[in-house]
């Protein structure tokens, strides 16, 4: 009785270890994954804890305009005497939030469309994929600019626009995986046991696509952050929001280059590049590890 009780008490822990921890163990042997994860976690920690470490409010005039980096202002000040480091740290949270929510929303749409098209096939597949093809051939950035010019200039609008324009490629990737996985034996067993379409799609097929979906979500985060920065640089979206893109926008509007204020231009541009590299290494580490596991 005691042995059975102990085993029952341990079963949730065993289940958690089997489902969540064990799949991550092989990734700890990938240098790309470890380095990429370290870079990403640095920026995530900066975004989450930013308001606790900034020395000044981002809008507070805490120094003389155009002051170079010093002990008081690590990244100098802008044309209003505001602390650039505070702008950078607070902007990190906004840029990451946009990237995360765009990846979440666009992936949800893409996964739903791809699963439905690939699993049901026939007429449903034809209709959905022709619609996806139409969206894929439309130049994304010009459409993004047009929509941004007519919608309210808020971060919510930016997330909505980017999400609606980012999901078609994900749906293509998911559909191609579903076409292969739905022919596997375990799917046939689920059908014979009476499982419905939704059950088969989300319980049997979807979990086996997790690595490829996660990899594509990582690239969606990169694309969303770059797209938001591009929109902000051209004065579209909410230019009064503090993020990496608006830092570059106000730097070019106020002629930071003419003032040789490199400390206002370099941090956001460098951060976008370094975070993009970290996310790319993270995705490559997952892809290589998954391939090695399947071949091994």
N, C-alpha and C positions, 0 to 999 in steps of 0.2 A: 504493500500500500504506500509506504513512504517513498519507495523507488519510483512508483508510478506518479506520485504527487510531484516529486522533484522533476521528473521528465516533462510533466505537463507545465510546470512553472517555467521550465527552460525553453519550451518549444517556441514561444514568441520571440525570444532572443535568437534562437537558432534560425528561425524564419527570417528575421531581420538581417542577420549576418549573411544568410544565403542569398537573399534578394538584393540587398543594398551594398554590403561590404565586399563580398567575394568578387563581384564583377569589376570592382575598382582596383583590386590587388595587382593584376597584371600591368595596369597603367603606371604603378609606382616604379616600374623598371624602365619606363620611357623617359629619357632625358628631355625630349621635346615637350612632353606633357608636363613634367615637373617644372621646367623653366617657364613654359607658357602659363601654367596655373599660378606660379609665383607672381608673374607680372600682372595678371588679371586680378589676383587677390589684393595686390598692393593698391590698385586703383579702386577696387571695391571698398577696401578699408578706408581709403582716403575719402571716398564719397560718403560712406556711412558715418565716419567720425569727424568729418571736415569741420562742422560747426563748433566742435570742441577744441580744435587746435588752431583755428585762425586767430591771429593777434588782433584784428580789427574787423568791424562790420564791412562788408564789401562796398557799401555806399558811403561809408564815413570818410570825410576828408581828413586823413591822418598824417599828411605830409605835404611837402611842396610839390607842385606839378613837375612831372618828368624827372623825378629823382631816381638815380641809378640804384641798383641793388646795394643794400647796406645791412648792418646788423639789425636795424629797426625794421627795415622793409626788405625781406629776403629777395623778392623779385622786383624791387623798385615800386614806383607809383605811376599812375597814368596821367592824362592831361588835367584831371580834376584833383590830383593829389590822393586818389584812392589806392589802397594797397592791392597790387596786382596778384600777390600770392593768395590773398583772400578771395579775389575774383576766381582765380584758377581752381582753388579747392572747392568752393561752392559750385562752380561750373562743372566740376567733375561729376557731382551727384546728378545734376540735370542731364548731362550728356549720357551717362550710364542708364538713367531711368528711361530716356527716350529709346536707347538701343534695346534695353530689356523688353519693354512693352511692345515695341514694334516686332521684335522676334517672336514674342508670345502670341500676339494677335494674328500676325501673318502666318505663323506656323499652324495655328489652330484652323485657319481657313484652308491652307494648303493641304494639311493632313486629311481634313474631312473630305475635300474634293478629290484628292488622289486616292484615298481609300475607297470612296464610293465608285469612282470611275473604274478603277482597276478591278475591284471585286465583282461589281454587278456586270460590267462589260456591256457589249452590244450597243443598243441605242443610247443608254445613259452615258457610256464611255464616249461615244461619238459626239454627243451634244456638249458635254463638259470639256472635253479636250479641244474641240473647235473654238470654244469660248476662251480657253486658256491660250491657245495659239494666237488668237486675235489680240489678247492683252500683251503677249510676249513681243509681237512685232511693232507695237506702238512705242515710239521713243519715250522712255520713262522720264528722263530729266525735264524735257520741255513740258510734258504733261504735269509733272510735279510743280514746276514753276507757275504754270497757269492756275492750277488748283489752289496753290498757296496764295496767289494774288487775290483770289476771290473769297476765300474762307477767312474767318476771324483769325487774327495773328496771335494764336495761343499755342502752347506746347501740346495741348490736347489735339488741336487741329493738325499739327505736324505729325503726331503719332498716328492719327487716323488716316491721313493721306499716305504716309509711308507704308502703313500696314496694308492698305487696299491695293497698293502698287507692288508689293514685295512678295505676295504669296504664290503667283503662278509657277515660278520655277520649282518651288517646294512641292507643289502638287504633281508636277512632272516626275520628280525624283521618287516621290512616294508611290505613284502609280506604277512606275517601272519595277519597284520592289514588290508590290502587291501581285503583279502579274506572275512573278516567279514563286512567291511564297504560297499563293492560294492553291498551287498544284502539289504542295507537300502532303505527306501522308497524315500528319497530325490534324490538318485542316479537314481532310476527308473523314477522319474519325469523329471530329466534332460535329460535322454535318450529319453523320449517321446516328449520332447520339441525340439528335433533335435540337441542336443549338441553332438559334436564329442568326440572321445575317449580321446584326449588330454585335452579337456575342462573338461570332467568329472573327469579325473584323478587328474588334478592340481587345479581345482576350487572347486570341491565337496568333493573329497576323501582326498587329501593332507592336507588341513587345519585342518581336524579332527584328523590327526596324529601328529600334532605339538608337543604336550608334550612328547610323546615317542621318537620322532626324536631328540628333544633337549636333552633329557636325554642321549641318546646313543651318541650324539655328545660330551657331556661332558666327557663320558668315553673314547672316542677317543682322546680327548685332553690329558687326563692322560696317556693313553697308548703311545701316540706319544712322550711325554716328557720323559717318562721312557725309551722308546726304543732308542731315540736319545742319552740319557745319557749313556745307555749301550754300544751303538756302539762307542761313543767317548772314553769311559773307556778302550775299547779294542784296541784303536788306529785306528778305522775305521771312515770314514767320514772325515770332515775337522777339524783336530786337532789344526789348527791355528786359528780357529774361537773361539770367547770367548762366552762360554755358560756353564751351570752347569756341563755338561758331561765332557768338556775339562778341567774344573777346577779339577775334580776328576782324569782325565787322567794324567795331569802334576803333580798332587800331588803324585800319586803312582810312576810315572817315576822318579821323583826327590827325592823319599824316604822321603816324608813329615812325615810319621809315625815314621821313624827312628829319625827324627829331633824333634819329639814330637810337630810338628806344627799342632795342632788340629784345629787352626783357619783357616787353608786352606782346611781341609777335612770336617769339620762339617757343615759350612754354606750351600754348595750346596746340600749335602745329606739331611739336615734338611729341606731345602726349598722344595725339591721334595716331601718329606713326608707331610709337612704342606699343600702345594698347593693341593696335591692329596686328603688329608682329606677334604679340603675346597670344592673342586669340587665334591667329593662324597657326602658331606652334602647338597650341592646345588641340586644335582640330586635326593637325597632322599626326600628333601623338596618338590620338584616339583612333584615327584611320589605320595607322601602321600597326598598332597593337591589335586591333580587331582583325586585320588581315593575317597577322602572324598566328593568332588563336585559331582562325578557321583553317589555315594551311597546316598548322601543327597538330 
